[in-house]
Amino acid sequence: MRSQLSIVKIGGNVIENQEELKTFLSLFSQLPSPKILVHGGGKRATEISERMGIPAKLVNGRRITDAKGLEVVVMVYAGLLNKKLVAGLQALDCNAIGLSGADANAITAYKRPVKEIDYGFAGDVSSVNGEAIGKLLEAGFAPVFCALTHDGKGQMLNTNADTIAAELGIGMSPNYDVTLYYCFEKPGVLSNVEDESSVIQHIDQENYPQLLKDKVIANGMLPKLHNCFHALEHGVQTVCIGNLEMLKPNAQLFTTVTL
């Protein structure tokens, strides 16, 4: 019988809110093993970058990572934020291990080709080393991945955390039944953005086209749902979208995405 694997992605909003972070770490530590945490941190990277006199460059909400910007994101993601999360989990007896894609050659990527926009040192995932990650899981560790990959030739690359979570799910799915959780500030995908009780509890290939047509799913939710279906089409069993409450054992109000 295959093991169930939970992969949980959290964004910078959770990390920056001390009370929410405390709640999240407690909930994650209580999830059954094996489990993996993936985190972003763009908000803190932008803040520290500006404090250092290096203006953050964003186009359509996406970071342009030049050489100086890359130094900042490596310091913030792999250092400051990653170790904060790992230390917090260790305090809860969850044996976390902090990783970037370069560690154990876990996630390789290639530098995004220049089309209309040059994203600089942004990486698109090319492979996940499921064997190495599986050994860490079998040894009882909870890997905590930051939003960094590498190209196998010594170059670190900034990579979207939602994408890393999806690609990890795909990479681990040959050996595990994977449930992917996208944690953010809303209780799920909403049919009315003004009403937090209007959670669409189930999205699949039947109702998804209509939700797109009606523009219920738009803006920042579009790439998130694209990642969801990409993961499901390549081996992930279930994707859940919601706030921290969905990690509770009897949670009911969140969005489940299936094929």
DOSEZA-862463 format. One record per residue (C-alpha): residue number from 1; z negated, x, y; residue in one letter. Coordinates in nm, 3 decimals. Example, Ala and Ser with C-alpha at 12.3 -4.5 7.8 and 13.67 -1.06 7.14 Angstrom:
1, -0.780, 1.230, -0.450, A
2, -0.714, 1.367, -0.106, S
***
This chain:
1, 0.000, 0.000, 0.000, M
2, 0.103, 0.137, 0.342, R
3, -0.158, 0.198, 0.610, S
4, -0.161, -0.004, 0.931, Q
5, -0.112, 0.221, 1.237, L
6, -0.202, 0.105, 1.589, S
7, -0.027, 0.276, 1.882, I
8, -0.177, 0.180, 2.219, V
9, -0.017, 0.266, 2.553, K
10, -0.219, 0.242, 2.874, I
11, -0.100, 0.287, 3.230, G
12, -0.246, 0.461, 3.531, G
13, -0.408, 0.142, 3.664, N
14, -0.649, 0.136, 3.368, V
15, -0.724, 0.508, 3.395, I
16, -0.798, 0.485, 3.768, E
17, -1.040, 0.191, 3.738, N
18, -1.369, 0.332, 3.605, Q
19, -1.499, -0.001, 3.470, E
20, -1.169, -0.089, 3.301, E
21, -1.142, 0.261, 3.157, L
22, -1.494, 0.240, 3.014, K
23, -1.409, -0.096, 2.853, T
24, -1.078, 0.033, 2.721, F
25, -1.226, 0.348, 2.564, L
26, -1.491, 0.137, 2.392, S
27, -1.229, -0.106, 2.254, L
28, -0.994, 0.173, 2.143, F
29, -1.277, 0.360, 1.969, S
30, -1.354, 0.044, 1.770, Q
31, -0.997, -0.009, 1.647, L
32, -0.957, 0.076, 1.279, P
33, -0.802, 0.416, 1.208, S
34, -0.533, 0.545, 1.198, P
35, -0.451, 0.501, 1.566, K
36, -0.271, 0.678, 1.848, I
37, -0.320, 0.652, 2.225, L
38, -0.038, 0.713, 2.476, V
39, -0.109, 0.732, 2.849, H
40, 0.078, 0.757, 3.176, G
41, -0.072, 0.863, 3.507, G
42, 0.199, 0.853, 3.771, G
43, -0.034, 0.715, 4.037, K
44, -0.274, 1.010, 4.008, R
45, 0.017, 1.258, 3.992, A
46, 0.156, 1.116, 4.318, T
47, -0.185, 1.134, 4.486, E
48, -0.251, 1.496, 4.382, I
49, 0.106, 1.599, 4.459, S
50, 0.071, 1.473, 4.816, E
51, -0.270, 1.634, 4.849, R
52, -0.102, 1.966, 4.757, M
53, 0.170, 1.911, 5.018, G
54, 0.438, 1.837, 4.758, I
55, 0.580, 1.491, 4.841, P
56, 0.645, 1.281, 4.530, A
57, 1.009, 1.172, 4.501, K
58, 1.071, 0.826, 4.358, L
59, 1.398, 0.633, 4.323, V
60, 1.373, 0.268, 4.209, N
61, 1.017, 0.339, 4.100, G
62, 1.124, 0.632, 3.881, R
63, 0.997, 0.983, 3.949, R
64, 1.241, 1.261, 4.035, I
65, 1.083, 1.566, 3.871, T
66, 1.186, 1.889, 4.043, D
67, 1.033, 2.226, 3.946, A
68, 0.726, 2.187, 4.171, K
69, 0.682, 1.823, 4.069, G
70, 0.691, 1.926, 3.703, L
71, 0.405, 2.171, 3.760, E
72, 0.199, 1.886, 3.907, V
73, 0.268, 1.638, 3.626, V
74, 0.191, 1.897, 3.358, V
75, -0.141, 1.975, 3.529, M
76, -0.231, 1.608, 3.584, V
77, -0.103, 1.448, 3.263, Y
78, -0.177, 1.718, 3.004, A
79, -0.485, 1.852, 3.182, G
80, -0.689, 1.629, 3.409, L
81, -0.614, 1.285, 3.263, L
82, -0.560, 1.376, 2.899, N
83, -0.888, 1.567, 2.871, K
84, -1.075, 1.293, 3.059, K
85, -0.962, 1.042, 2.795, L
86, -1.034, 1.276, 2.504, V
87, -1.384, 1.355, 2.631, A
88, -1.452, 0.986, 2.687, G
89, -1.348, 0.903, 2.331, L
90, -1.553, 1.191, 2.185, Q
91, -1.858, 1.043, 2.360, A
92, -1.795, 0.727, 2.155, L
93, -1.766, 0.917, 1.823, D
94, -1.388, 0.876, 1.817, C
95, -1.248, 1.213, 1.711, N
96, -0.960, 1.232, 1.961, A
97, -0.724, 1.524, 2.001, I
98, -0.521, 1.561, 2.321, G
99, -0.151, 1.640, 2.285, L
100, 0.176, 1.674, 2.471, S
101, 0.508, 1.655, 2.290, G
102, 0.511, 2.036, 2.269, A
103, 0.189, 2.049, 2.064, D
104, 0.267, 2.072, 1.690, A
105, 0.631, 2.022, 1.799, N
106, 0.539, 1.652, 1.801, A
107, 0.807, 1.509, 2.034, I
108, 1.127, 1.684, 2.137, T
109, 1.358, 1.562, 2.412, A
110, 1.667, 1.663, 2.604, Y
111, 1.699, 1.688, 2.981, K
112, 1.846, 1.364, 3.110, R
113, 2.213, 1.415, 3.203, P
114, 2.300, 1.373, 3.571, V
115, 2.491, 1.050, 3.640, K
116, 2.441, 0.863, 3.971, E
117, 2.094, 1.018, 4.011, I
118, 1.963, 1.363, 3.917, D
119, 1.616, 1.297, 3.771, Y
120, 1.545, 1.670, 3.743, G
121, 1.316, 1.768, 3.456, F
122, 1.308, 1.421, 3.303, A
123, 1.336, 1.404, 2.927, G
124, 1.485, 1.148, 2.689, D
125, 1.329, 1.162, 2.342, V
126, 1.545, 1.310, 2.064, S
127, 1.297, 1.341, 1.774, S
128, 0.941, 1.265, 1.664, V
129, 0.771, 1.493, 1.411, N
130, 0.617, 1.220, 1.196, G
131, 0.506, 1.469, 0.932, E
132, 0.292, 1.675, 1.173, A
133, 0.144, 1.366, 1.343, I
134, 0.077, 1.212, 1.001, G
135, -0.126, 1.520, 0.900, K
136, -0.345, 1.477, 1.209, L
137, -0.398, 1.109, 1.126, L
138, -0.481, 1.190, 0.763, E
139, -0.735, 1.448, 0.884, A
140, -0.913, 1.171, 1.076, G
141, -0.798, 1.260, 1.428, F
142, -0.689, 1.004, 1.690, A
143, -0.402, 1.173, 1.878, P
144, -0.393, 1.111, 2.254, V
145, -0.044, 1.177, 2.389, F
146, 0.034, 1.230, 2.756, C
147, 0.377, 1.155, 2.904, A
148, 0.528, 1.500, 2.843, L
149, 0.780, 1.625, 2.588, T
150, 0.964, 1.955, 2.539, H
151, 1.321, 2.063, 2.462, D
152, 1.238, 2.314, 2.187, G
153, 1.354, 2.602, 2.410, K
154, 1.039, 2.641, 2.618, G
155, 1.104, 2.372, 2.879, Q
156, 0.850, 2.092, 2.934, M
157, 0.996, 1.755, 3.036, L
158, 0.847, 1.450, 3.209, N
159, 0.906, 1.143, 2.990, T
160, 0.828, 0.775, 3.044, N
161, 0.504, 0.682, 2.861, A
162, 0.634, 0.338, 2.749, D
163, 0.930, 0.516, 2.590, T
164, 0.706, 0.775, 2.420, I
165, 0.496, 0.494, 2.270, A
166, 0.809, 0.318, 2.137, A
167, 0.957, 0.639, 1.996, E
168, 0.626, 0.734, 1.831, L
169, 0.621, 0.389, 1.670, G
170, 0.975, 0.438, 1.540, I
171, 0.898, 0.791, 1.420, G
172, 0.588, 0.682, 1.229, M
173, 0.734, 0.361, 1.084, S
174, 0.880, 0.517, 0.765, P
175, 0.522, 0.580, 0.645, N
176, 0.309, 0.321, 0.829, Y
177, 0.315, -0.046, 0.926, D
178, 0.313, 0.003, 1.303, V
179, 0.176, -0.233, 1.567, T
180, 0.252, -0.120, 1.921, L
181, 0.026, -0.237, 2.207, Y
182, 0.136, -0.216, 2.570, Y
183, -0.180, -0.253, 2.783, C
184, -0.136, -0.328, 3.151, F
185, -0.306, -0.537, 3.421, E
186, -0.158, -0.879, 3.329, K
187, -0.272, -1.088, 3.028, P
188, 0.084, -1.087, 2.889, G
189, 0.440, -1.175, 2.990, V
190, 0.403, -1.464, 3.235, L
191, 0.637, -1.760, 3.279, S
192, 0.502, -1.786, 3.637, N
193, 0.396, -1.456, 3.794, V
194, 0.156, -1.643, 4.024, E
195, -0.028, -1.803, 3.731, D
196, -0.211, -1.568, 3.494, E
197, -0.270, -1.849, 3.245, S
198, 0.107, -1.895, 3.196, S
199, 0.131, -1.637, 2.917, V
200, 0.438, -1.662, 2.694, I
201, 0.264, -1.609, 2.362, Q
202, 0.569, -1.530, 2.152, H
203, 0.903, -1.369, 2.239, I
204, 1.176, -1.312, 1.983, D
205, 1.555, -1.279, 1.970, Q
206, 1.592, -1.657, 1.994, E
207, 1.407, -1.722, 2.321, N
208, 1.460, -1.379, 2.483, Y
209, 1.818, -1.443, 2.612, P
210, 1.706, -1.765, 2.784, Q
211, 1.407, -1.590, 2.944, L
212, 1.648, -1.329, 3.081, L
213, 1.891, -1.595, 3.204, K
214, 1.608, -1.784, 3.381, D
215, 1.489, -1.451, 3.533, K
216, 1.142, -1.508, 3.383, V
217, 1.174, -1.150, 3.258, I
218, 1.286, -0.936, 3.549, A
219, 1.209, -0.620, 3.750, N
220, 0.949, -0.395, 3.586, G
221, 0.920, -0.616, 3.279, M
222, 1.285, -0.554, 3.186, L
223, 1.248, -0.190, 3.071, P
224, 0.921, -0.279, 2.895, K
225, 1.090, -0.553, 2.690, L
226, 1.388, -0.326, 2.628, H
227, 1.147, -0.072, 2.473, N
228, 0.985, -0.349, 2.268, C
229, 1.310, -0.465, 2.107, F
230, 1.436, -0.108, 2.064, H
231, 1.115, -0.027, 1.870, A
232, 1.136, -0.345, 1.660, L
233, 1.501, -0.284, 1.572, E
234, 1.410, 0.064, 1.445, H
235, 1.115, -0.005, 1.217, G
236, 0.812, -0.108, 1.426, V
237, 0.663, -0.430, 1.285, Q
238, 0.501, -0.595, 1.588, T
239, 0.470, -0.530, 1.962, V
240, 0.190, -0.682, 2.172, C
241, 0.179, -0.693, 2.554, I
242, -0.132, -0.783, 2.750, G
243, -0.447, -0.659, 2.917, N
244, -0.747, -0.493, 2.752, L
245, -0.865, -0.826, 2.610, E
246, -0.591, -0.820, 2.345, M
247, -0.765, -0.526, 2.173, L
248, -1.065, -0.745, 2.093, K
249, -1.084, -0.865, 1.729, P
250, -1.042, -1.238, 1.808, N
251, -0.810, -1.209, 2.108, A
252, -0.569, -1.500, 2.153, Q
253, -0.412, -1.479, 2.500, L
254, -0.143, -1.210, 2.495, F
255, 0.230, -1.182, 2.420, T
256, 0.356, -1.093, 2.072, T
257, 0.715, -0.967, 2.047, V
258, 0.895, -0.978, 1.712, T
259, 1.256, -0.985, 1.592, L
***
